[in-house]
Amino acid sequence: MPESGLASSQPFAARRKLLAACALAGLFGTPGIWLLQVVVSETLSAIACYGVSAPRPQPLWSGFNTWIFAISTVAVLVALPCAGLAWYGFVLARRNGRAVDPHPHRHEKLRTPEQLRTDDTMRVRFIALCSVLVGTGFLIGAIFIWLAPVLVDPCHSGY
């Protein structure tokens, strides 16, 4: 059975590893950073702003707003390259090769090696697109959380 591009010869191995790293950065790096940002910020806010039975009028620590802003700044600065890598992988996957003619799905054993490579290229581009969408979406979420302490007091009770 002919090999697809995923298990092809050595010249493409480095490009495949780069595309995989870019996809992982967008699919898992940016969401992971966003999740860590939310968990740390929410935990610190809960400890600093709420006592055992009632909310505190002021945070427990001085400079609390600065700490929350600094945590969010670090998260955005780490998430930005992850989303950038996802975009780089997407551009690289699009340049990698364009499918000349889409074809209906047929039995795998009847497909030519060129059709298998085309399928593989389409799969790589789809994964790169998913990586870009996820990475960019979570980067936007991290930016909104980064701006939250500037717009709203973290210990504001809403009254």
C-alpha positions, 0 to 999 in steps of 0.5 A: 500500500502506498504511503501517505505524506504522514509516513513519507521519506526524510525530507518531509520529516522536519516539516511534519514535525514543525507543522505538528508543533504549530498545531499543538501550540494552537490546540493545547498551548493557548487554551492551557495558558488561558485555563491556567490564567483563569484558575490562578486569578479566580483562586487568588480573587476568592482568597483575597476578596471573600472571608468565611461568610461574607465578601471583604470590602477591600482585598486581603493583600495590598497591591492585589490588582497589580498582581492580578494584572501581572498574572494576566500580562504574563498569560497573554505574553505566553499565549501570543507566541502560541497563537502566532505559531498556530498561524505560522503552521496554517500559512505553512500548510497552505503553502505546502501544496494545494489540492488541484482537484477535489475528488469523491471518496473512493475505496482506499486501495483503488486510490493513487499515491497522488490522491493519497497525498492530496488527502493528507494535505487536506487533513494537515490544512484542516488541523492547521485551520482548527489550531488557528481558530482555537488558538486565536479564540483563546488568545482573545479570551486571555486578552479580555481577562487581562483587561478585566482588572482595568475595567472592573475592581476584582473585589467589587460586590456589585452593589 
